[in-house]
Amino acid sequence: MKPSILSVLCLGAFTVACSKSEPIQTEYTDASDVPSPSDDIDEIPLDELQEEDENREEGNANDDGGSGDGGTPEPEPTITYDFDTENSLIYVQVFKDNDAWLSGMAHNHVIRADGYSGQVEYNLDDLSACRVAFELSVNQLQVDEPGMRDFVGYTQPLADDDRATIRENMLDTNQLNAASYSTISFESTECSGDGGAVADLNVTGTMRVRGTDATLSPEVNITVYQGKLYAQATFDVEHASFGMTPYSFLGGAVRNDDPLRFTLDIVANAN
């Protein structure tokens, strides 16, 4: 039986499905279910943290220059933070090509990571110690949950049977090929920026999708407060970076578009 047009809209794009053998861990049925740790930053005294950053930077500069009161500032430790996956969010948006002839039959899509782990190593004063890494299971990625569609502003929900068909097809060998490539990963190689407890960093690293490596350098907003590290990033990546092309169907009457949009909203706990 051939899949419906709806069931193949995401084929060829960065879309994924849950394996029949692996149960879904979590399903977001309402936008209120979706964690948004960046909202918690509104309750953090950022002005105080920035002032502490400035004072610490000034103290370090005075020590380096041999001036000041002669005291040596205690070096800041490098702390490892583990992703709090129950309260964090990683997702990818796949956009339809609005210029395609049958674009009215297509939908934008949102794919959320479920079943992942990650760590951040961070030193307030030494970005050479910075490291960001995470890995997620292709078989546990979720497609077009009602809560996620509402969360990102997609007003039209998709029927469960269509979602199931999309999920089944998107594990195929010409898509993410989950049978051969069961994980997607990111490993940083360098962090640059101003550092501190409130920081805007460029985190350069390698993302591996379907066995293909792409070098990325997204801007990541960092906040460190009371044993927690918050990190937010949104960045676009072309399909070709992972050796893929946007899906095209019916001679291009239905097709996906570039870019893929990644969003991370992470809270991690010091261990």
N, C-alpha and C positions, 0 to 999 in steps of 0.2 A: 504494500500500500504506500503510495506516495505521500509525503508530508504536505500539509497545507502551506500556503504562502506564508502565513504567520509563523509557522513552525520553523521556517528556514531563513527568516529575515536576518538573523545574527550569524548565520554560518559564514565562515571566512573572516569574521571579526574576532575581537578579543572577548569571546563569550564562552561560557562554560556551563557544566552541569554536574549534578550529584550522581555518583555511581549508584546503581541499584543495590549494590552490596554494602554501601556505607550509609547509615542512617543520617538524616539531617539533624544537626545538633540544635539549631535554633531557627525559628521562623518568625520574622517580624510581620505581624498582620496589621499593625497600625503604626503610624508615624511616631506616636508617643512611645513605642517600644524601642525605638532606635536610639542607641547611646550617642551623646554629643558632649564629650568631656571638655571641649573648648568652651562650652557655656560656663563651666565652673571657674574659668579664668576671670570672669567678671567679679568674682568674690575674692580674688587675690589682690593684695596691696601692691600693685605693680610699681607705683611711684617709690615705695620703700625699697623694693628689690633693686630698682634702677639706681637709687641713691647708694645702696650698699655696693653695687657693682662699681660705681664711680669711686667710692672711697677705697675699695680694695685695689682698683687699678692705680689710683694715686699712690697708695701705700707701696705697691709693688714698684712703681716708677721711682719713688724716692729711694727705695732700697737699692735698686739697680744703679741709681746715680750716685750712691754714696752719701746722700743727704738725708734729712729727716732727723728723728730723735735717736737714731742708732739702733733701734729695735729691728729685728728681722721678722717679717710677717710669716706666720705659719703657712706652709704650702697647702693649697687646697687638695683634698684627696680626689682620686678618680673613682667614681661611684658607678656601679652597674645597676641599671634599672630594667626590670622585666615587664614586658607588655602585660597590662591588665586586659586580657582579651574579652572578658565579659562586659567591660565598660569602654571599649575602644571600637573604632570603626575603620574599615578599609573597604573601598569599593571602586568600581570602574564604570564609567558611562560610555555607551556605544551609541552613536548618533546616526540616524538615517540620513540619506542624501535627499534633501528637499527638492532638488532639481530633477530627480528621477520621475519617470512618467507615472508610475503607480505609487508614488510616495505617500499618498493618502491612505494606502492599505498597510503601510509600514508603521513601525513604532520606534521611538528611542528606547533604550534598554539600560538597566542598571544591574550590575553583578556585584554581589557582596561576598567578601572573604569570610568563611567560617571554618574553624579548625586551623588556626595558625599560631605561631609563636614568634617572639622577637625580643631583642635586647638593645639597649642604648648604653654605651659607656661614655661618661661625660665628666669633664673636669672644668670647673668654672673659670679657671685661669689658663688652661693649657689645651688648646684645640687639637694639638697633635695626638692627644689621648682619646679624641672623639671617635666613636665607632657606632654605626647603626646597622643592624642586620635583622632580617625577618624571613620567614619561610611559611608558605601556605599550601594547603592541599587543593589541587585542582578538583578532586572528586567531592570536595565539600563546599565549593563555591555555589552560591545561591543566585538564582536568576529571577528578577522581576517580582520579588515579594511585594505584596500590596503595601506594606508599611514603608518599604524603601522607595517604591514608585511615588508614593505620596510625599515622602521626605525630600526627594530631589525635585519635586514639582511636576511629575508626570500625572496628569489628571485622569487618564484612562487606565483602569486596572486590566490585567489579562486573566483570562479564565485558567483554572488550574490544569485542565487537560492540554491547553496550548502551551503552558509553561512546561509541563511534563514532556511534551513532544520536542520542544526547543532544547530542553535539558538533555534528552537522549541523543539528539542529533549533534549537539555541540561537543560531545565527547568523542566524536568520530576522528578518524586518523587524519582527515584533511582540515581539522580544526585544532584544538589544543592537544589532540592525540594523547589522551590521558593514560592509555595503556602503556605508552612508552615514556611519557614525561608526566610524572604524578605530582610534581611540585613546581611552584613559582617562587623565586627567591630574589632577595636584594642584599648586597654586601657593600658597605661604603669603603672607599679608599682614601678619602680626604674630606675634612670639614674646614671651611673657611668662613670668616666673618668676624663679628665683634666679640663673641663669647659672653660669658656671664650668665646670671640667672634669668635675664630677659634678653634673648638673642635672636637675631635673624642670621641664619647660616645658609651657606650653599653646601649641600652634602653630595659630593660626587661619589658615584659607585656604579656597580654593575647589577642590572636586573636581568635575570634569566627566565625566559618564557619559551616553552616548547624546545628547550635545548639551545636556544639562540640568545647570545649575550648582547645587551645594549648598554652603552655608557650613558648615564643620566646625571644631571646636576640640579636637582630641584631646590628651590628655596624652602627652608623649613623654619618655622617659628617655634622657638623653644622657650618654655617657662619652667623654672625649677623652684619648688616651694614645698616645705615641710615633708620631705621624703618622697615627693612625687615629681615626675618629669612629664610635662605636657608637650606634645609635638603635633603641629598641623602643617600639611602640605597639600597643594593641588597643582598638578602639572599635566601637560599634554604630551603624548607620544604618538608618532606616526606608526601605522601598522607595519610599514617596511622595516622599522627598527628591529622587529622580531621576525623578519623574513615572511611577513604575511601581506595580504592585500585585502582591502575592504570587499566584503561579499557582494556579488552581483548576480541577479537572478532574472530570468525571462529577458535575456538580451540587454540587461541593464535597466529594465523597467522598474525593478526594485533593487536597491543597492544601499550599502552602508557607506559612511563617509569617514574621513580623517578629521580630527585626531581622536584617539582614545584619551579619555580624561580620567586620571587617577586622583583619588582623594584619600588622605590619611588623617584621621583625628584620633590621636593616641594619648592615653595616659599610662604611665609605667611607674612601678613601685621599686624603690631602692631595696636591694637585697643584701 
